[in-house]
Structures are given as structure tokens and as C-alpha cells.
Amino acid sequence: PRPRTLADVVGRRIEVVAGSAHAERLRELRRTRYPRLRWVERPDADSGELLQRVWEGEIDFTVADSNEFSVVRRYYPELRAAFDLSEPQAIAWAFPRRRDASLRDAAAAFFERIRANGTLAQIEDRHFGHVNGLDYVGTRTYMRHVRTRLPRWRALYEEAGRVVGIDWRLLAAIGYQESHWNARARSPTGVRGLMMLTRATARQLGIRNRIDPRASIMGGARYLRQLIDRIPPEVPYPDRVWMALAAYNVGFGHLEDARMLARMRGGDPNRWIDVRDALPLLAQRKWYRKTRHGYARGWEPVRYVENIRAYYDLLVWLMERERLRLPKSVVETGSLSPQQESDGAPSSRAAAG
């Protein structure tokens, strides 16, 4: 049964990071409420490593911040949060008490500036915007397909990545979102193949057989490269990659309409988070009537990009684990990953496997 309080974990194997706020919190709770509570403090580990140890069954519990738990759980979907040890607390910067408060004032001004100009929101989206994109079943299914389906097509994705200069793992993530790596996949709208190319796109790319795996993967890679290059140069990475993915799904014209709506609403058309918020408006008559290309199911590319980001992130992690297991076998991934070129209120949680 799931433990509800620290009383339920007394006598179990608990590890926390040495010298952390979590260790201090456990000491406080042992002193005031749970005198029989025992744990081990690890000076050589971080929260991510301890969560992995829970997943591997080496320990029963650890304590982690809720934001760290959300990120790591993507990789270990069986992890569960048992209960909260504290109320939600804001993450804060600490400065020494000195007469000269210039550093503190500069930091406060810096955060005020990046909060006002949207940079902070961009950073939050980059690191946490897709952490809840996959549920338990979806994550387990994907990890199984990485083992059972991807090996058949991996060499083709790697080749395509080298040819167009895009990380092959991003191309593979698109392929999974499109077809679950099923070469004969076909949607009700008529798109077909591993990369689900439309007839018009296949014709433009000179592809005759959309269900030919090599042609589909290479065609999808070339098409994504075209979309990335077509987006205005002032759009930075990784935003231009997310916008290109949205265009892959909904069409470049509708992406441009969403960028226009973002500008009309006071947002930045060169920033993905503002374009993302504008895309669903393409399904509302009061908004799409103002656009050049009209109605679109704008919520679909939002979910599409979120899923691909989650698949890509998980695949990068899985491939890194594979690389570390292979002594001297390093595979090139291509030149462009989403982070290249161009440059909430967490609480402490006890986590159980």
C-alpha cells in the first residue's frame, strides 16, 4: 500500500542528499514527531541519482523537490510520489548579509527584466514545457518501441540526419509521433508512411512511393529542413525548431497566421510560447476570419510539438544510457539539435518506486 506519512516508512531504506534541505527537514521531523525515523545521507549523489536508485530497487524511498521529480519521472515512469513533506515553497536566491547590497539589487533587477520581457517564461518552457507530455502508458509503450521497432529504422534516420544536418533522434521522434514507426501507417486523411507525408508534399519532394521507408524518412527530413530554413532568421533556436514542427503538422501558412495573431495580441511572433498560445485561436471564427489561410485545428500542432519534444528528450536520454554501456562506440547524431545554433512552486516529496 502507498505510504501516507513518515510513520509508514519507518524501518525502510531511505536515502537523501547529504547536507540538503531534505536532510534538515527529516531531522526536524524526527526531533518533533518521528523519533524512530532513520535514513542515510549520501554526499556523493544528487536527487536524480537517488530517484534512479529507488527505481532500480536499491532503496525504498528518497526525498526530492517536486520539479526535480517531474523531470526525472519521464525516464522512470514507475516512480510514484508517496506524500508531501512540506508545503509548496518558492525557489529563491540567497545572498550574504552585507552592507553592500549591490549584488542582490542587480539580481532582483535582472529577474524583473527577464520576467517582463518573457525570457524567464521561455526558460521555464525550455526545461519544463513538455515534462507532462506523456502519461505512464504512453511512456512505457514508447520505451518498448524504442527497443523493438526503432532498431529496424535507426540507420535510415541516422543517414537522413547526416544528410540534412538535423539530429537523427529528433527525426526519429517525429516518425514515432507520426506513425509509431510503422512503415505502412495510413491516416484517415490519406497521409502515409513512416513520416506521414501528404501527396502534395511527396510530389514536391519527388517521392513516388510514400510507404518506402528510405524515401519517407529522407523526405520527412528534407521537408523539416526546408521548414526550418523558411522561418525568418530572427527566430532563435530552439523556437524555430518548434515552429517548424508545428508547420510540419498544420502547414506553414497556418503557422504564419498564428505568428500574426501572436503579434496582434501583443506577443512576440518570434517566440514559440507566444505562437503556441495563438495557434488554438485558428479554430475560433472571430480570429481565423482575420487570417490569410483561415480555419485550422490549431490545438493539434500544440500537442504535436509537445509530444515530439517529450519523445526526443526521452530518446536522447535512452541513447546516452546506451552510449555509456558501450565502451568505445560513439555514434554521431547530426549537426542540428533543437538547442543548437544561435545561439512552479516546488514542494519536497518522498518518492517510491
C-alpha positions as CSV (number, residue, x, y, z in Angstrom):
1,P,0.0,0.0,0.0
2,R,1.1,3.5,-0.6
3,P,2.6,5.2,2.5
4,R,0.8,8.3,3.7
5,T,3.1,9.6,6.4
6,L,6.6,9.1,7.6
7,A,5.3,6.7,10.2
8,D,4.6,4.3,7.3
9,V,8.2,4.3,6.1
10,V,10.0,3.8,9.5
11,G,12.4,0.9,9.1
12,R,12.6,1.2,5.3
13,R,15.7,2.0,3.3
14,I,15.7,5.8,2.9
15,E,18.5,7.9,1.3
16,V,18.8,11.7,0.9
17,V,21.4,14.0,-0.4
18,A,23.9,14.9,2.5
19,G,23.7,18.5,3.7
20,S,20.4,19.1,1.8
21,A,17.3,20.9,3.0
22,H,15.6,17.5,2.7
23,A,18.0,16.0,5.3
24,E,17.4,19.0,7.6
25,R,13.6,18.6,7.2
26,L,13.9,14.9,8.2
27,R,16.0,15.8,11.3
28,E,13.3,18.3,12.3
29,L,10.5,15.8,11.9
30,R,12.5,13.1,13.8
31,R,13.0,15.5,16.6
32,T,9.4,16.6,16.8
33,R,7.2,13.7,15.6
34,Y,9.0,10.6,14.4
35,P,11.8,9.6,16.8
36,R,12.3,6.2,15.2
37,L,12.9,7.6,11.8
38,R,16.3,6.6,10.3
39,W,17.9,7.4,6.9
40,V,21.3,7.5,5.1
41,E,22.8,10.8,3.8
42,R,24.7,10.4,0.6
43,P,27.4,13.1,0.0
44,D,28.3,11.6,-3.4
45,A,24.8,11.7,-5.0
46,D,22.2,14.1,-6.3
47,S,18.4,13.8,-6.3
48,G,18.3,12.4,-9.8
49,E,20.7,9.6,-8.8
50,L,18.7,8.8,-5.7
51,L,15.5,8.6,-7.7
52,Q,17.2,6.2,-10.1
53,R,18.2,4.1,-7.1
54,V,14.6,4.0,-6.0
55,W,13.5,2.9,-9.5
56,E,16.2,0.2,-9.5
57,G,15.0,-1.1,-6.2
58,E,18.3,-0.4,-4.4
59,I,16.5,1.8,-1.8
60,D,12.8,2.2,-0.9
61,F,12.5,6.0,-0.6
62,T,14.2,9.3,-1.2
63,V,13.1,12.9,-0.8
64,A,13.1,15.2,-3.9
65,D,11.7,18.6,-4.9
66,S,8.6,18.3,-6.9
67,N,10.1,19.9,-10.0
68,E,13.0,17.5,-10.0
69,F,10.6,14.6,-9.5
70,S,8.5,15.7,-12.5
71,V,11.6,15.9,-14.8
72,V,13.1,12.6,-13.7
73,R,9.8,10.7,-13.8
74,R,9.9,10.9,-17.6
75,Y,12.7,8.5,-17.5
76,Y,11.4,6.2,-14.8
77,P,7.6,6.2,-15.3
78,E,7.1,3.6,-12.5
79,L,8.2,6.2,-9.9
80,R,5.4,7.5,-7.7
81,A,5.2,10.4,-5.3
82,A,4.2,9.0,-1.9
83,F,3.4,12.2,0.0
84,D,4.5,15.8,0.6
85,L,6.9,16.6,3.4
86,S,6.3,20.3,3.3
87,E,4.0,23.0,1.9
88,P,4.9,24.4,-1.5
89,Q,7.8,26.7,-1.3
90,A,9.2,29.2,-3.9
91,I,12.7,28.7,-5.2
92,A,14.8,31.7,-4.1
93,W,18.3,33.1,-4.4
94,A,20.2,33.6,-1.2
95,F,22.8,36.4,-0.7
96,P,25.1,37.0,2.3
97,R,24.1,39.8,4.7
98,R,26.4,42.7,3.9
99,R,26.1,46.4,3.9
100,D,26.8,46.4,0.2
101,A,23.5,45.1,-1.4
102,S,24.5,45.9,-5.0
103,L,24.7,42.2,-6.0
104,R,21.3,41.5,-4.5
105,D,19.8,44.6,-6.2
106,A,21.4,43.6,-9.5
107,A,19.9,40.1,-9.3
108,A,16.5,41.5,-8.4
109,A,16.6,43.9,-11.4
110,F,17.8,41.1,-13.7
111,F,14.9,38.8,-12.7
112,E,12.4,41.7,-13.0
113,R,13.7,42.4,-16.5
114,I,13.6,38.8,-17.8
115,R,10.1,38.3,-16.2
116,A,8.9,41.4,-18.0
117,N,10.4,40.6,-21.4
118,G,9.3,37.0,-21.4
119,T,12.8,35.4,-21.2
120,L,12.0,33.7,-17.9
121,A,8.9,32.2,-19.4
122,Q,11.0,30.9,-22.3
123,I,13.5,29.3,-20.0
124,E,10.7,27.6,-18.0
125,D,9.2,26.3,-21.2
126,R,12.5,25.0,-22.5
127,H,13.1,22.9,-19.4
128,F,9.6,22.1,-18.1
129,G,7.2,22.8,-21.1
130,H,6.9,19.2,-22.1
131,V,7.6,17.2,-18.9
132,N,3.9,16.2,-18.6
133,G,3.6,15.4,-22.3
134,L,3.4,11.6,-21.8
135,D,1.4,9.5,-19.3
136,Y,2.6,6.2,-17.8
137,V,1.2,4.0,-20.5
138,G,2.5,6.2,-23.3
139,T,6.0,6.3,-21.8
140,R,6.1,2.6,-21.3
141,T,4.8,1.9,-24.8
142,Y,7.4,4.3,-26.3
143,M,10.3,2.8,-24.4
144,R,9.2,-0.7,-25.6
145,H,9.0,0.5,-29.2
146,V,12.5,2.1,-28.9
147,R,13.7,-1.4,-28.2
148,T,11.6,-3.4,-30.6
149,R,10.8,-1.1,-33.6
150,L,13.4,1.7,-33.8
151,P,16.5,-0.6,-34.5
152,R,15.0,-1.5,-37.8
153,W,14.9,2.1,-39.0
154,R,17.7,3.6,-36.9
155,A,20.4,3.5,-39.7
156,L,18.0,5.3,-42.1
157,Y,17.3,8.0,-39.5
158,E,21.0,8.5,-38.8
159,E,21.7,8.7,-42.6
160,A,19.0,11.3,-43.1
161,G,20.2,13.3,-40.1
162,R,23.7,13.4,-41.6
163,V,22.4,14.5,-45.0
164,V,20.2,17.4,-43.8
165,G,22.2,18.3,-40.7
166,I,19.5,17.5,-38.1
167,D,19.8,15.3,-35.0
168,W,18.6,11.9,-36.1
169,R,16.9,11.5,-32.8
170,L,14.6,14.4,-33.5
171,L,13.7,12.9,-36.9
172,A,13.0,9.6,-35.1
173,A,10.8,11.4,-32.6
174,I,8.8,12.9,-35.4
175,G,8.5,9.5,-37.0
176,Y,7.2,8.0,-33.8
177,Q,4.6,10.8,-33.4
178,E,3.5,10.3,-37.0
179,S,3.4,6.5,-37.4
180,H,4.7,4.8,-34.2
181,W,7.5,3.7,-36.6
182,N,5.0,1.7,-38.7
183,A,6.1,1.9,-42.4
184,R,2.6,1.1,-43.7
185,A,0.8,3.5,-41.4
186,R,-2.1,5.4,-43.0
187,S,-4.3,8.1,-41.5
188,P,-7.9,8.8,-42.4
189,T,-6.8,12.0,-44.2
190,G,-4.6,10.0,-46.6
191,V,-1.1,10.7,-45.3
192,R,1.1,7.6,-45.4
193,G,4.4,6.1,-44.4
194,L,6.8,6.4,-41.5
195,M,6.9,10.2,-41.7
196,M,3.2,10.5,-42.8
197,L,3.8,12.6,-45.9
198,T,0.9,14.1,-47.8
199,R,0.5,13.5,-51.5
200,A,1.3,17.2,-52.2
201,T,4.5,17.1,-50.0
202,A,5.7,13.9,-51.5
203,R,5.1,15.3,-55.0
204,Q,7.1,18.4,-54.1
205,L,9.9,16.3,-52.8
206,G,9.9,14.0,-55.8
207,I,8.8,11.0,-53.8
208,R,6.8,8.4,-55.8
209,N,6.3,5.7,-53.1
210,R,5.3,7.2,-49.7
211,I,5.4,3.8,-47.9
212,D,9.0,3.2,-48.9
213,P,10.9,3.6,-45.6
214,R,14.0,5.2,-47.0
215,A,12.1,7.6,-49.2
216,S,9.7,8.5,-46.4
217,I,12.4,9.2,-43.8
218,M,14.6,11.1,-46.2
219,G,11.6,13.0,-47.5
220,G,10.5,13.9,-44.0
221,A,14.0,15.1,-43.1
222,R,14.3,17.2,-46.2
223,Y,10.9,18.7,-45.6
224,L,11.7,19.6,-42.0
225,R,15.0,21.2,-43.1
226,Q,13.1,23.3,-45.6
227,L,10.6,24.5,-43.0
228,I,13.4,25.4,-40.5
229,D,15.2,27.3,-43.2
230,R,12.0,29.0,-44.3
231,I,11.3,30.5,-40.9
232,P,12.6,34.1,-40.6
233,P,16.2,34.3,-39.4
234,E,15.3,36.5,-36.4
235,V,13.5,33.5,-34.8
236,P,16.1,31.9,-32.5
237,Y,16.8,28.3,-31.6
238,P,15.1,26.2,-30.3
239,D,12.0,28.2,-31.0
240,R,12.4,27.9,-34.8
241,V,12.6,24.1,-34.5
242,W,9.3,24.0,-32.5
243,M,7.7,26.3,-35.1
244,A,9.0,24.2,-37.9
245,L,7.5,21.1,-36.2
246,A,4.1,23.0,-35.9
247,A,4.3,23.8,-39.6
248,Y,5.1,20.2,-40.4
249,N,1.8,19.3,-38.8
250,V,-0.6,22.2,-39.6
251,G,1.1,23.8,-42.6
252,F,3.4,26.7,-43.0
253,G,0.6,29.1,-43.9
254,H,-1.3,28.5,-40.7
255,L,1.9,28.9,-38.7
256,E,2.4,32.3,-40.3
257,D,-1.2,33.1,-39.4
258,A,-0.6,32.2,-35.8
259,R,2.6,34.3,-35.7
260,M,0.4,37.2,-37.0
261,L,-2.2,36.6,-34.3
262,A,0.5,36.5,-31.6
263,R,1.7,39.9,-32.8
264,M,-1.9,41.3,-32.8
265,R,-2.3,40.1,-29.2
266,G,0.8,41.9,-28.0
267,G,3.0,38.8,-28.1
268,D,6.3,38.1,-29.8
269,P,5.9,36.3,-33.2
270,N,9.5,35.1,-32.9
271,R,8.9,33.3,-29.6
272,W,7.4,29.8,-29.5
273,I,5.5,30.3,-26.3
274,D,3.5,33.2,-27.8
275,V,2.9,31.4,-31.1
276,R,1.9,28.3,-29.2
277,D,-0.8,30.3,-27.3
278,A,-2.0,31.8,-30.6
279,L,-2.3,28.6,-32.5
280,P,-5.6,27.3,-30.9
281,L,-7.2,30.7,-31.9
282,L,-7.2,29.4,-35.5
283,A,-10.2,27.3,-34.6
284,Q,-12.2,30.4,-33.4
285,R,-14.1,32.3,-36.1
286,K,-13.5,35.7,-34.5
287,W,-9.8,35.1,-35.0
288,Y,-9.4,32.9,-38.1
289,R,-11.5,35.3,-40.2
290,K,-8.7,37.8,-39.7
291,T,-6.1,35.4,-41.2
292,R,-5.0,34.7,-44.7
293,H,-5.4,30.9,-44.6
294,G,-8.5,30.6,-42.4
295,Y,-9.6,27.9,-40.1
296,A,-7.3,25.2,-38.6
297,R,-7.5,22.8,-35.7
298,G,-4.8,24.9,-34.0
299,W,-4.7,22.9,-30.8
300,E,-3.3,19.9,-32.7
301,P,0.1,21.3,-33.6
302,V,0.5,22.4,-29.9
303,R,0.0,18.9,-28.7
304,Y,2.1,17.6,-31.6
305,V,5.1,19.7,-30.7
306,E,4.7,18.8,-27.0
307,N,4.7,15.1,-27.8
308,I,7.7,15.3,-30.1
309,R,9.7,17.2,-27.5
310,A,8.9,14.6,-24.9
311,Y,9.8,11.7,-27.3
312,Y,13.0,13.5,-28.3
313,D,14.1,14.2,-24.8
314,L,13.4,10.6,-23.7
315,L,15.2,9.2,-26.7
316,V,18.3,11.4,-26.1
317,W,18.4,10.0,-22.5
318,L,18.0,6.4,-23.7
319,M,20.7,6.8,-26.3
320,E,23.0,8.3,-23.7
321,R,22.5,5.3,-21.4
322,E,23.2,3.1,-24.3
323,R,26.4,5.0,-25.2
324,L,27.7,4.8,-21.6
325,R,27.2,1.0,-21.7
326,L,29.2,0.6,-24.9
327,P,33.0,1.1,-24.1
328,K,34.2,2.9,-27.2
329,S,31.2,3.0,-29.5
330,V,30.1,6.6,-30.2
331,V,27.6,7.4,-32.9
332,E,27.4,10.8,-34.5
333,T,23.9,12.3,-34.1
334,G,24.0,15.0,-36.8
335,S,24.7,18.7,-36.5
336,L,21.4,20.4,-35.5
337,S,19.7,19.5,-32.3
338,P,16.8,21.8,-31.1
339,Q,19.1,23.5,-28.6
340,Q,21.9,24.3,-31.1
341,E,22.7,27.2,-33.4
342,S,22.2,30.8,-32.3
343,D,22.9,30.9,-30.2
344,G,6.1,26.1,-10.4
345,A,6.4,26.3,-6.8
346,P,8.1,23.0,-5.8
347,S,7.5,21.1,-2.6
348,S,9.6,18.3,-1.1
349,R,8.3,14.9,-1.9
350,A,9.0,11.4,-0.7
351,A,9.3,9.2,-3.8
352,A,8.7,5.5,-4.0
353,G,9.3,3.0,-6.8
